[in-house]
Amino acid sequence: MSRRGPRHAVPKAGLTRSLALAGVAIRAAGRGASARLLGFVHGDSELRRQRARRSTAADTRQTLGNLKGGALKAGQLLSTVESVFPQDPDNSWQEALTALQQDNSPLSFEQIEPVLAEDLGEHWRTRFREFDQTPVAAASIGQVYRATWLDGRPVAVKVQMPGVAEALAFDVRALSRVLQVSAVLAPGVAMPPLVQELRSRVLAELDYAREAEAQRVFAEEYRGDPDFVIADVLHGGRQVLVTEWLAGQPLAAVARGGSAGERDRAGLLYQRFFLQSPMRTGLLHTDPHPGNFRLTDDGRLGVLDFGSTMELPDGLPATFGSLISALTSEDPDQAEHSLREQGLLQRGSRRDVLKLMDYLAPFTEPARFEEFTFSREWLHQVFARAHDPRNPDFIVAMKLSLPAEQLFTHRVWLGIVGVLSGLGARVPVAPELRAQLPGFARSCA
């Protein structure tokens, strides 16, 4: 939990939030110009650029964390694929964005308590034996408290922040304007997909009752599973969600200080969960950032936060597996033949398979190997290629015959690859795809 003192409200005024977001970009531009000028005069350009980079990363982290709402959610989305940022030799951006996954300043309990009373009733305290008023986590739209349910079970109580709905509505509009011109980000970062992702996630996450229903589905399906654990839901209201407490080491902590064996184990289970859960539950968990996952003491992967899910009643689309397997070939002619044979390349579409192979490299390169070691360096190399894998519009331009939901799952899977790269995990890829991904085994046969 953050050591910063509590804030007293989610900033709601549109002008206040807009100025705060624009201020990050203006201050970053000023630092950059100053570093270049003074570095030229004093002959210490690299040192000054490093200081400016650290200051900008810290400023961005603090501003997004304080604004919460859509601004913080945008930072958390970016944190799953921090390779979109410029060269980061001193890990300034990595540290700042990773902190957004869990370490954010909380609102005061005086601001939160009316929400508890509205959702659980005026005498809400009688539902608990104990309630610790100090939050254990402060996220983009809610805070989490540790408590003891009346029957003695330790529980997590997630409470939606007052005023956050209004702030979210404004942020989706403001971020689409501010982030596109922000000097904070590397040139070429695909902002429209980020804003589209932000809009779809945050609106769903405001509905805690919907989240409770999704978590109940996952908890029931994975009850007693040897590899995964999902906490039971005890109360699911509009603004308050109470679940059993799930202890464990967050993936961000595993990435920072875990042994190679722990990182590999976490990476294996993390990948397997996203591959198999749509077929088992009919739902895809669409918020892959590391703060939602725990490595438990018994070696299982604990999964949290089901506020953003997507209905996939037939599991992952088989076209996704077919597409990946077709492009595992390093021969463009063979890849094109496979695409046409499987009906994935529309008649009359342009032959630009090399560009498509580059575009889907975050998925296809690991799929060529029985085991693959993910790393930030590898992901930086992939992103350095000409056709941005962050922009799903490229699939449309290629005239591929794919279901609409695959354009959404593409961004989810890019986040998954980003987390695996942050873990530096060595995991079995091709065997897991053959076993779990519809369409992959058949097209590889």
C-alpha positions as CSV (number, residue, x, y, z in Angstrom):
1,M,0.0,0.0,0.0
2,S,1.1,3.5,-0.6
3,R,2.7,5.5,2.2
4,R,1.4,8.8,0.9
5,G,-1.4,10.3,3.0
6,P,-5.0,9.9,2.0
7,R,-6.7,12.2,-0.5
8,H,-10.1,13.7,0.2
9,A,-11.9,13.2,-3.1
10,V,-11.6,12.0,-6.7
11,P,-11.0,15.2,-8.7
12,K,-14.2,15.5,-10.7
13,A,-14.1,19.0,-12.4
14,G,-13.4,18.6,-16.1
15,L,-11.2,21.7,-16.2
16,T,-9.2,20.5,-13.2
17,R,-8.6,17.0,-14.7
18,S,-7.8,18.4,-18.2
19,L,-5.3,20.9,-16.9
20,A,-3.6,18.2,-14.8
21,L,-3.3,15.8,-17.8
22,A,-2.1,18.6,-20.1
23,G,0.4,19.8,-17.4
24,V,2.2,16.4,-17.6
25,A,2.9,16.9,-21.3
26,I,3.9,20.6,-20.9
27,R,6.3,19.9,-18.0
28,A,7.8,17.0,-19.9
29,A,8.4,19.2,-23.0
30,G,10.0,21.8,-20.8
31,R,12.3,19.3,-19.1
32,G,13.4,17.9,-22.4
33,A,14.2,21.3,-23.9
34,S,16.1,22.4,-20.8
35,A,18.1,19.2,-20.8
36,R,19.1,19.6,-24.4
37,L,20.1,23.3,-24.0
38,L,21.9,23.0,-20.7
39,G,23.5,19.7,-21.7
40,F,24.9,21.4,-24.8
41,V,26.3,24.3,-22.7
42,H,27.8,22.2,-19.9
43,G,28.7,19.1,-21.9
44,D,26.7,16.7,-19.7
45,S,23.7,16.0,-22.0
46,E,23.2,12.3,-21.1
47,L,23.1,13.0,-17.4
48,R,20.6,15.8,-17.8
49,R,18.4,13.6,-20.1
50,Q,18.5,10.9,-17.5
51,R,17.3,13.3,-14.8
52,A,14.6,14.7,-17.1
53,R,13.4,11.2,-17.9
54,R,13.3,10.2,-14.2
55,S,11.4,13.4,-13.3
56,T,8.9,13.0,-16.1
57,A,8.2,9.3,-15.3
58,A,7.7,10.2,-11.6
59,D,5.5,13.2,-12.5
60,T,3.3,11.0,-14.8
61,R,3.0,8.3,-12.2
62,Q,2.0,10.8,-9.5
63,T,-0.5,12.7,-11.7
64,L,-2.3,9.6,-13.0
65,G,-2.3,8.0,-9.5
66,N,-3.8,11.1,-7.9
67,L,-6.5,11.6,-10.7
68,K,-7.5,8.0,-10.5
69,G,-10.5,7.1,-12.7
70,G,-9.7,6.7,-16.4
71,A,-6.4,8.5,-16.1
72,L,-5.0,5.9,-13.7
73,K,-6.6,3.1,-15.7
74,A,-4.8,4.3,-18.9
75,G,-1.5,4.2,-17.0
76,Q,-2.2,0.7,-15.8
77,L,-3.0,-0.4,-19.4
78,L,0.3,1.0,-20.5
79,S,2.1,-0.7,-17.6
80,T,1.3,-4.1,-19.1
81,V,3.3,-3.3,-22.2
82,E,5.9,-0.7,-21.0
83,S,7.9,-1.5,-24.1
84,V,5.8,1.1,-25.9
85,F,8.0,3.8,-24.3
86,P,11.4,5.2,-25.4
87,Q,14.7,3.6,-24.5
88,D,14.7,3.3,-20.7
89,P,18.3,2.4,-19.6
90,D,17.8,3.3,-16.0
91,N,14.3,1.7,-15.7
92,S,12.6,5.1,-14.9
93,W,9.4,4.3,-16.9
94,Q,9.4,0.6,-15.9
95,E,9.5,1.5,-12.2
96,A,6.9,4.3,-12.4
97,L,4.4,2.3,-14.4
98,T,4.8,-0.9,-12.4
99,A,4.0,1.2,-9.3
100,L,0.7,2.2,-10.9
101,Q,-0.4,-1.5,-10.8
102,Q,-0.7,-1.5,-7.0
103,D,0.8,1.5,-5.2
104,N,-1.6,4.5,-5.4
105,S,-2.6,7.1,-2.8
106,P,-6.0,6.2,-1.1
107,L,-9.0,8.3,-0.4
108,S,-9.8,9.0,3.2
109,F,-12.2,6.6,4.9
110,E,-14.6,9.5,5.7
111,Q,-15.2,9.7,1.9
112,I,-15.6,6.0,1.5
113,E,-17.9,5.2,4.4
114,P,-21.1,6.6,2.8
115,V,-20.7,4.2,-0.1
116,L,-20.5,1.3,2.4
117,A,-23.7,2.5,4.1
118,E,-25.5,3.0,0.8
119,D,-24.7,-0.5,-0.5
120,L,-24.6,-2.6,2.7
121,G,-27.1,-0.6,4.8
122,E,-26.9,2.0,7.6
123,H,-25.7,-0.6,10.0
124,W,-23.1,-2.1,7.7
125,R,-20.6,-2.7,10.5
126,T,-22.8,-5.4,11.9
127,R,-21.9,-7.5,8.8
128,F,-18.3,-7.7,10.0
129,R,-16.5,-8.9,13.1
130,E,-13.6,-6.5,12.3
131,F,-13.0,-3.9,9.6
132,D,-9.6,-2.3,9.1
133,Q,-10.2,1.2,7.9
134,T,-6.8,1.5,6.3
135,P,-7.0,0.3,2.7
136,V,-4.6,-2.4,1.5
137,A,-4.8,-1.3,-2.1
138,A,-6.1,1.8,-4.0
139,A,-6.8,1.2,-7.6
140,S,-8.3,3.2,-10.5
141,I,-11.9,3.2,-9.4
142,G,-12.0,1.5,-6.1
143,Q,-10.2,0.8,-2.8
144,V,-9.7,-2.6,-1.1
145,Y,-10.0,-3.1,2.7
146,R,-9.2,-6.1,4.8
147,A,-11.9,-7.3,7.1
148,T,-13.4,-10.3,8.9
149,W,-16.8,-11.5,7.8
150,L,-19.4,-12.2,10.5
151,D,-18.8,-16.0,10.2
152,G,-15.0,-15.5,10.9
153,R,-13.7,-15.7,7.3
154,P,-11.1,-13.1,6.3
155,V,-12.4,-11.0,3.4
156,A,-11.5,-8.4,0.9
157,V,-13.9,-5.5,0.6
158,K,-13.7,-3.5,-2.6
159,V,-15.5,-0.1,-2.4
160,Q,-16.1,2.1,-5.4
161,M,-14.8,5.6,-5.0
162,P,-17.4,8.4,-4.8
163,G,-17.4,10.6,-7.9
164,V,-15.4,8.1,-10.0
165,A,-18.2,7.6,-12.6
166,E,-18.2,11.2,-13.5
167,A,-14.4,11.3,-13.6
168,L,-14.3,8.3,-15.9
169,A,-16.7,9.7,-18.4
170,F,-14.6,12.9,-18.7
171,D,-11.2,11.0,-18.8
172,V,-12.2,8.9,-21.8
173,R,-12.9,12.1,-23.7
174,A,-9.9,14.0,-22.4
175,L,-7.3,11.3,-22.8
176,S,-8.2,10.9,-26.5
177,R,-7.1,14.5,-27.0
178,V,-4.3,14.9,-24.5
179,L,-2.3,11.7,-24.9
180,Q,-2.1,12.0,-28.6
181,V,0.0,15.1,-28.3
182,S,1.8,14.3,-25.1
183,A,5.6,14.5,-25.3
184,V,5.6,11.9,-22.5
185,L,5.0,9.0,-24.9
186,A,7.2,7.7,-27.7
187,P,6.3,8.8,-31.2
188,G,4.1,6.2,-32.9
189,V,2.3,4.9,-29.9
190,A,-1.2,3.8,-31.0
191,M,-3.4,6.0,-28.9
192,P,-6.8,5.2,-30.6
193,P,-6.7,1.5,-29.5
194,L,-5.7,2.6,-26.0
195,V,-8.7,4.9,-25.7
196,Q,-11.0,2.3,-27.2
197,E,-9.7,-0.2,-24.7
198,L,-10.1,2.3,-21.9
199,R,-13.7,3.0,-22.8
200,S,-14.7,-0.6,-23.0
201,R,-13.0,-1.6,-19.7
202,V,-14.0,1.2,-17.4
203,L,-17.7,1.3,-18.2
204,A,-17.9,-2.5,-17.4
205,E,-15.8,-2.1,-14.3
206,L,-18.3,0.4,-12.8
207,D,-20.8,-2.4,-12.4
208,Y,-19.7,-4.4,-9.3
209,A,-22.8,-6.6,-9.4
210,R,-21.8,-7.7,-12.9
211,E,-18.3,-8.3,-11.7
212,A,-19.6,-10.5,-8.8
213,E,-21.6,-12.7,-11.2
214,A,-18.5,-13.2,-13.4
215,Q,-16.3,-14.0,-10.4
216,R,-18.9,-16.6,-9.2
217,V,-18.7,-18.3,-12.6
218,F,-14.9,-18.6,-12.4
219,A,-14.9,-19.6,-8.7
220,E,-17.3,-22.4,-9.3
221,E,-15.5,-23.7,-12.3
222,Y,-12.1,-23.6,-10.7
223,R,-13.1,-24.9,-7.2
224,G,-10.5,-27.4,-6.1
225,D,-8.3,-26.9,-9.2
226,P,-4.7,-27.9,-8.6
227,D,-3.3,-24.9,-10.5
228,F,-5.6,-22.0,-10.0
229,V,-7.6,-20.4,-7.1
230,I,-10.5,-17.8,-7.3
231,A,-12.0,-16.4,-4.2
232,D,-15.7,-16.9,-3.4
233,V,-18.0,-13.9,-3.6
234,L,-19.9,-13.2,-0.3
235,H,-21.6,-10.0,-1.4
236,G,-22.0,-8.3,-4.8
237,G,-23.7,-4.9,-4.7
238,R,-23.6,-2.0,-7.1
239,Q,-20.7,-0.3,-5.4
240,V,-19.3,-2.8,-2.9
241,L,-17.9,-6.2,-3.5
242,V,-17.0,-8.6,-0.7
243,T,-14.9,-11.7,-1.4
244,E,-12.9,-14.2,0.5
245,W,-9.3,-13.0,1.2
246,L,-6.8,-14.4,-1.3
247,A,-3.2,-14.2,-0.1
248,G,-0.1,-14.5,-2.3
249,Q,2.8,-12.8,-4.0
250,P,1.7,-10.3,-6.7
251,L,3.2,-11.0,-10.1
252,A,4.9,-7.6,-10.1
253,A,6.8,-8.7,-7.0
254,V,7.6,-12.1,-8.6
255,A,9.0,-10.2,-11.6
256,R,11.1,-8.0,-9.4
257,G,12.5,-10.5,-6.9
258,G,11.3,-14.0,-7.7
259,S,13.7,-16.8,-8.5
260,A,13.9,-18.1,-12.1
261,G,11.8,-21.1,-11.0
262,E,9.1,-18.9,-9.5
263,R,9.0,-16.6,-12.6
264,D,8.7,-19.6,-14.9
265,R,6.0,-21.2,-12.8
266,A,4.0,-17.9,-12.7
267,G,4.5,-17.4,-16.4
268,L,3.3,-21.0,-17.2
269,L,0.1,-20.7,-15.1
270,Y,-0.6,-17.1,-16.3
271,Q,-0.4,-18.2,-19.9
272,R,-2.5,-21.3,-19.3
273,F,-5.2,-19.4,-17.5
274,F,-5.9,-17.2,-20.4
275,L,-5.8,-20.1,-22.9
276,Q,-8.1,-22.5,-21.1
277,S,-10.5,-20.3,-19.1
278,P,-12.7,-19.1,-22.0
279,M,-13.6,-22.8,-22.9
280,R,-14.1,-23.6,-19.2
281,T,-16.2,-20.6,-18.3
282,G,-17.4,-19.0,-21.5
283,L,-15.7,-15.8,-20.4
284,L,-12.4,-14.2,-21.2
285,H,-10.7,-12.2,-18.3
286,T,-9.7,-9.1,-20.2
287,D,-7.6,-7.2,-17.7
288,P,-4.3,-9.0,-17.7
289,H,-2.2,-6.5,-15.7
290,P,0.0,-8.2,-13.0
291,G,-1.8,-6.6,-10.1
292,N,-4.7,-9.0,-10.7
293,F,-2.7,-12.2,-10.2
294,R,-1.0,-13.8,-7.2
295,L,1.4,-16.7,-6.8
296,T,0.2,-18.5,-3.7
297,D,2.3,-20.4,-1.1
298,D,1.1,-23.7,-2.5
299,G,2.3,-22.8,-6.0
300,R,-1.2,-22.0,-7.5
301,L,-2.1,-18.8,-9.4
302,G,-4.7,-16.7,-7.7
303,V,-6.8,-14.6,-10.0
304,L,-8.5,-11.3,-8.9
305,D,-10.6,-8.6,-10.4
306,F,-13.3,-9.8,-12.8
307,G,-14.6,-6.4,-13.5
308,S,-13.6,-6.6,-17.2
309,T,-14.7,-9.8,-18.9
310,M,-15.8,-10.7,-22.4
311,E,-18.4,-13.4,-23.2
312,L,-16.9,-16.2,-25.4
313,P,-19.5,-19.0,-25.1
314,D,-17.6,-21.2,-27.6
315,G,-14.2,-20.4,-26.1
316,L,-11.4,-18.5,-27.9
317,P,-12.2,-18.2,-31.7
318,A,-10.6,-21.0,-33.7
319,T,-9.6,-18.4,-36.3
320,F,-7.1,-17.0,-33.7
321,G,-5.3,-20.4,-33.4
322,S,-5.5,-20.9,-37.2
323,L,-4.0,-17.5,-37.8
324,I,-1.1,-18.0,-35.4
325,S,-0.2,-21.4,-36.7
326,A,-0.4,-20.3,-40.3
327,L,2.2,-17.6,-39.5
328,T,4.6,-19.8,-37.5
329,S,6.2,-20.6,-40.9
330,E,9.1,-18.3,-41.6
331,D,8.5,-18.7,-45.3
332,P,6.1,-15.9,-46.5
333,D,4.8,-18.0,-49.5
334,Q,4.0,-20.9,-47.3
335,A,2.3,-18.6,-44.8
336,E,0.2,-17.0,-47.5
337,H,-0.8,-20.5,-48.8
338,S,-1.9,-21.5,-45.3
339,L,-3.9,-18.3,-44.8
340,R,-5.7,-18.8,-48.1
341,E,-6.2,-22.6,-47.5
342,Q,-7.9,-21.8,-44.2
343,G,-10.0,-19.1,-45.6
344,L,-8.4,-16.4,-43.5
345,L,-7.2,-14.2,-46.4
346,Q,-10.0,-12.6,-48.3
347,R,-10.2,-12.9,-52.1
348,G,-8.6,-10.0,-53.8
349,S,-6.6,-8.8,-50.8
350,R,-3.1,-7.5,-51.3
351,R,-0.2,-9.8,-50.8
352,D,1.5,-8.2,-47.8
353,V,2.2,-11.3,-45.7
354,L,5.7,-10.1,-44.6
355,K,4.0,-7.1,-42.9
356,L,1.4,-9.3,-41.4
357,M,4.2,-11.6,-40.1
358,D,5.9,-8.6,-38.4
359,Y,2.6,-7.4,-37.1
360,L,1.8,-10.7,-35.3
361,A,5.3,-11.5,-34.3
362,P,4.5,-11.0,-30.5
363,F,2.3,-14.1,-30.9
364,T,3.9,-16.1,-33.7
365,E,7.5,-16.0,-32.8
366,P,7.1,-17.7,-29.4
367,A,4.7,-20.2,-31.0
368,R,7.5,-21.6,-33.1
369,F,9.3,-23.0,-30.1
370,E,8.5,-25.8,-27.6
371,E,9.9,-23.4,-24.9
372,F,10.4,-19.7,-25.3
373,T,12.1,-17.1,-23.0
374,F,10.1,-13.9,-23.0
375,S,12.0,-10.7,-22.2
376,R,11.6,-6.9,-22.4
377,E,14.5,-6.8,-24.8
378,W,12.8,-9.2,-27.2
379,L,9.6,-7.2,-27.0
380,H,11.4,-3.9,-27.7
381,Q,12.8,-5.5,-30.9
382,V,9.4,-6.6,-32.0
383,F,7.9,-3.2,-31.4
384,A,10.7,-1.6,-33.4
385,R,9.5,-3.1,-36.6
386,A,7.6,-1.0,-39.1
387,H,4.0,-2.2,-38.5
388,D,2.8,-1.5,-35.0
389,P,1.4,-4.6,-33.3
390,R,-0.5,-2.3,-31.0
391,N,-2.8,-1.1,-33.7
392,P,-5.6,-3.7,-34.5
393,D,-6.7,-1.6,-37.5
394,F,-3.9,-3.2,-39.5
395,I,-5.7,-6.5,-39.4
396,V,-8.7,-4.8,-41.1
397,A,-6.4,-3.2,-43.7
398,M,-5.1,-6.7,-44.5
399,K,-8.7,-7.8,-45.3
400,L,-8.4,-10.9,-43.0
401,S,-11.6,-12.9,-42.5
402,L,-11.7,-12.8,-38.7
403,P,-14.6,-12.5,-36.2
404,A,-15.1,-9.1,-34.6
405,E,-14.3,-10.3,-31.1
406,Q,-10.8,-11.3,-32.3
407,L,-9.9,-7.6,-32.7
408,F,-10.6,-7.2,-29.0
409,T,-8.8,-10.3,-27.9
410,H,-5.8,-9.2,-29.9
411,R,-5.2,-6.3,-27.5
412,V,-5.8,-8.6,-24.4
413,W,-3.2,-11.0,-25.7
414,L,-0.7,-8.3,-26.4
415,G,-1.0,-7.3,-22.7
416,I,-0.4,-11.0,-21.8
417,V,2.8,-11.1,-23.9
418,G,3.9,-7.9,-22.2
419,V,3.4,-9.4,-18.7
420,L,5.3,-12.6,-19.7
421,S,8.1,-10.4,-21.0
422,G,8.2,-8.4,-17.7
423,L,8.5,-11.7,-15.8
424,G,11.3,-12.8,-18.0
425,A,9.7,-16.2,-17.9
426,R,10.7,-19.3,-19.8
427,V,7.5,-21.2,-20.6
428,P,6.3,-24.0,-22.9
429,V,4.5,-22.3,-25.7
430,A,3.8,-24.6,-28.6
431,P,2.8,-27.5,-26.4
432,E,0.3,-25.3,-24.5
433,L,-1.1,-23.9,-27.7
434,R,-1.6,-27.3,-29.1
435,A,-3.4,-28.4,-26.0
436,Q,-5.4,-25.3,-25.2
437,L,-5.9,-23.0,-28.3
438,P,-8.7,-24.0,-30.7
439,G,-7.7,-24.1,-34.3
440,F,-3.9,-24.3,-33.5
441,A,-3.5,-28.0,-33.3
442,R,-5.8,-28.7,-36.2
443,S,-4.0,-26.3,-38.5
444,C,-0.6,-27.6,-37.4
445,A,-1.6,-31.2,-38.1
